[in-house]
């Protein structure tokens, strides 16, 4: 009963109420411990994210997509057609807590990203952040295992920050390479027109 109530509240909170996932991860750690709390929180947040993704895909896509297509950087990142770019973008936006989780869910719904790719990558990348919050909370709440939990939280923080930095750099590199490729393609097209 406790798990079912927690899952329902987390799904609604993540999908509809824009409650930060960190609060649910902390609550999950307090209720179920850091490992089980991370699992339930990530599962429920992914279900909520998929619900918002589907709402974006079936209710917002026709109205929002044309506006997004006018913005060059967003068009390149969200509509490049490359699964690699989609997963890289999802990784950066999920690991770096600067991007609002709830808005992302609706925004990814207007892309061509397959639902399975979105759901799997979302679960994988948010689990790292939820584990960080859950172990940090457990370190504060559990005196017997305080050092262990805080140590795990510190290691997770270092890993998440390092992954966020590396993925952000990779994203910048990919964007620069694609921009250079687009410039070269345009120059080649101009050269062909001049010859013709």
Backbone torsions as a table, in degrees:
resi	resn	phi	psi	omega
1	UNK	NA	-43.2	-179.3
2	UNK	-63.7	-42.4	179.6
3	UNK	-64.6	-44.8	-179.4
4	UNK	-61.9	-43.1	179.1
5	UNK	-65.5	-42.4	179.5
6	UNK	-63.0	-45.3	180.0
7	UNK	-60.7	-45.6	-179.0
8	UNK	-62.4	-45.9	179.5
9	UNK	-63.8	-39.4	-179.0
10	UNK	-68.8	-42.2	178.7
11	UNK	-60.1	-49.5	-179.1
12	UNK	-64.6	-43.5	-179.2
13	UNK	-63.0	-40.7	-179.3
14	UNK	-75.3	-40.6	-174.0
15	UNK	-82.0	-39.1	-170.5
16	UNK	-112.5	-33.9	-170.3
17	UNK	-100.6	-3.9	178.9
18	UNK	58.2	34.2	175.6
19	UNK	-78.3	132.2	-178.5
20	UNK	-59.5	137.9	-179.9
21	UNK	-61.6	-25.6	179.7
22	UNK	-59.9	-37.9	179.4
23	UNK	-64.5	-39.3	178.6
24	UNK	-70.6	-35.6	177.8
25	UNK	-65.5	-41.3	178.5
26	UNK	-65.3	-43.6	177.7
27	UNK	-63.4	-40.1	178.2
28	UNK	-62.5	-41.3	178.0
29	UNK	-64.4	-40.4	-179.9
30	UNK	-67.0	-36.4	-176.6
31	UNK	-83.5	-40.7	-168.9
32	UNK	-122.3	-4.0	-173.7
33	UNK	94.0	163.8	-172.8
34	UNK	-66.6	-39.0	-177.9
35	UNK	-71.8	-53.1	-179.5
36	UNK	-67.4	-37.0	177.0
37	UNK	-61.2	-41.2	177.0
38	UNK	-62.5	-45.7	-179.0
39	UNK	-61.0	-51.0	-178.1
40	UNK	-64.7	-40.2	-179.7
41	UNK	-63.9	-46.4	-178.8
42	UNK	-65.6	-39.4	178.2
43	UNK	-63.3	-48.8	-178.8
44	UNK	-66.2	-41.6	179.2
45	UNK	-64.3	-35.7	177.4
46	UNK	-67.5	-41.5	177.2
47	UNK	-61.2	-44.4	176.6
48	UNK	-62.1	-41.4	179.4
49	UNK	-64.5	-39.8	178.5
50	UNK	-65.6	-38.7	176.6
51	UNK	-60.7	-44.6	178.2
52	UNK	-67.3	-39.1	176.9
53	UNK	-57.8	-46.7	180.0
54	UNK	-66.2	-36.6	175.8
55	UNK	-63.2	-42.5	177.2
56	UNK	-62.6	-41.5	-177.4
57	UNK	-68.4	-42.0	-172.5
58	UNK	-100.2	-12.9	-177.8
59	UNK	-121.9	-25.7	-175.6
60	UNK	-109.8	-16.5	-170.3
61	UNK	-57.2	-48.9	-176.2
62	UNK	-65.5	-31.9	-177.9
63	UNK	-83.9	-36.8	-171.7
64	UNK	-93.9	-36.5	-173.7
65	UNK	-55.9	-44.5	179.7
66	UNK	-59.1	-35.5	178.8
67	UNK	-68.6	-41.3	179.9
68	UNK	-66.5	-35.3	-178.5
69	UNK	-64.5	-21.7	178.5
70	UNK	-77.2	-16.6	-179.7
71	UNK	-94.7	111.5	-175.0
72	UNK	-51.3	-56.2	-178.3
73	UNK	-61.2	-42.1	178.9
74	UNK	-65.7	-40.2	179.5
75	UNK	-61.6	-44.4	179.9
76	UNK	-63.2	-43.1	-175.0
77	UNK	-79.0	-38.3	-175.0
78	UNK	-91.4	-21.5	-174.5
79	UNK	-127.2	28.8	-178.3
80	UNK	-71.5	-22.0	-178.0
81	UNK	85.6	-2.9	-179.5
82	UNK	-95.4	122.2	178.0
83	UNK	-61.4	-34.2	-179.5
84	UNK	-63.1	-45.1	178.7
85	UNK	-64.6	-39.4	-179.9
86	UNK	-62.2	-46.1	-178.9
87	UNK	-68.9	-37.7	177.6
88	UNK	-63.1	-45.2	177.8
89	UNK	-62.3	-43.1	178.9
90	UNK	-63.0	-41.1	179.4
91	UNK	-61.6	-47.1	-178.4
92	UNK	-62.7	-46.6	-176.3
93	UNK	-71.5	-25.0	177.8
94	UNK	-83.2	-35.9	-176.8
95	UNK	-83.2	-33.1	-179.0
96	UNK	-92.0	114.8	-171.9
97	UNK	-77.9	27.9	177.4
98	UNK	-89.1	-17.6	-175.2
99	UNK	-100.1	125.3	-178.2
100	UNK	-61.4	121.2	-174.7
101	UNK	-57.2	-46.2	-174.5
102	UNK	-67.8	-41.6	178.7
103	UNK	-65.6	-36.1	177.2
104	UNK	-57.8	-42.3	-175.8
105	UNK	-59.5	-44.7	177.7
106	UNK	-69.0	-39.7	-177.8
107	UNK	-63.4	-43.3	179.5
108	UNK	-65.5	-22.9	178.2
109	UNK	-65.5	-24.9	-179.5
110	UNK	-86.1	-4.3	178.5
111	UNK	-84.4	-179.3	176.6
112	UNK	-95.9	9.6	-178.4
113	UNK	-61.5	130.7	177.1
114	UNK	-64.1	145.8	-178.3
115	UNK	-58.2	-41.7	-178.0
116	UNK	-63.3	-41.2	178.1
117	UNK	-64.1	-45.8	-180.0
118	UNK	-60.4	-49.7	-176.5
119	UNK	-64.7	-45.6	-178.7
120	UNK	-64.5	-45.9	-179.6
121	UNK	-68.3	-38.9	177.7
122	UNK	-60.3	-48.4	-179.7
123	UNK	-59.8	-45.5	-177.7
124	UNK	-62.3	-45.0	-173.3
125	UNK	-80.6	-31.4	178.5
126	UNK	-79.1	-22.7	178.8
127	UNK	-61.4	-38.1	178.9
128	UNK	-61.5	-45.3	179.2
129	UNK	-68.2	-41.2	179.4
130	UNK	-64.6	-37.6	177.4
131	UNK	-63.5	-39.7	177.6
132	UNK	-58.6	-49.0	-179.7
133	UNK	-65.5	-42.4	-176.5
134	UNK	-66.3	-44.1	180.0
135	UNK	-70.4	-34.3	175.0
136	UNK	-62.7	-44.2	178.5
137	UNK	-65.6	-41.2	179.4
138	UNK	-64.1	-34.3	177.6
139	UNK	-63.6	-32.3	178.0
140	UNK	-80.1	-38.3	-173.7
141	UNK	-84.8	-29.8	-172.4
142	UNK	-106.8	100.3	-177.5
143	UNK	-64.8	-36.9	-176.3
144	UNK	-64.9	-35.7	-177.1
145	UNK	-114.7	24.1	-174.6
146	UNK	-56.6	-50.8	-176.3
147	UNK	-62.5	-44.1	179.9
148	UNK	-61.7	-50.4	-177.8
149	UNK	-63.6	-42.9	178.9
150	UNK	-67.9	-33.8	175.4
151	UNK	-64.3	-44.5	176.9
152	UNK	-63.2	-41.9	178.9
153	UNK	-61.9	-41.7	178.8
154	UNK	-63.9	-42.3	178.8
155	UNK	-64.3	-41.8	177.7
156	UNK	-64.5	-40.2	178.0
157	UNK	-60.7	-46.2	178.7
158	UNK	-61.4	-42.6	-179.6
159	UNK	-66.2	-43.0	-179.7
160	UNK	-66.4	-42.5	178.4
161	UNK	-63.9	-46.1	179.7
162	UNK	-62.0	-44.1	178.8
163	UNK	-63.7	-41.6	178.3
164	UNK	-61.3	-44.2	179.5
165	UNK	-65.0	-47.7	-179.1
166	UNK	-63.1	-43.0	179.9
167	UNK	-68.5	-35.3	176.3
168	UNK	-63.7	-42.7	177.6
169	UNK	-64.6	-42.1	177.8
170	UNK	-60.9	-41.9	179.0
171	UNK	-62.7	-41.9	177.4
172	UNK	-63.3	-40.3	179.6
173	UNK	-64.1	-45.7	-179.7
174	UNK	-62.7	-42.4	179.3
175	UNK	-63.2	-42.7	178.7
176	UNK	-64.1	-41.1	179.6
177	UNK	-65.1	-40.9	178.9
178	UNK	-67.6	-38.4	177.6
179	UNK	-64.3	-41.5	178.3
180	UNK	-64.9	-40.0	177.8
181	UNK	-64.5	-39.4	178.6
182	UNK	-66.4	-38.4	178.3
183	UNK	-65.1	-44.2	179.7
184	UNK	-64.2	-39.0	178.7
185	UNK	-65.1	-42.5	178.7
186	UNK	-64.2	-42.3	178.8
187	UNK	-64.2	-39.2	178.1
188	UNK	-64.5	-41.0	179.0
189	UNK	-63.8	-40.6	177.6
190	UNK	-64.2	-40.4	179.8
191	UNK	-64.0	-39.9	178.8
192	UNK	-65.2	-41.1	179.4
193	UNK	-64.1	-39.7	-179.7
194	UNK	-65.1	-38.6	179.2
195	UNK	-70.1	-34.5	-175.5
196	UNK	-78.6	NA	NA
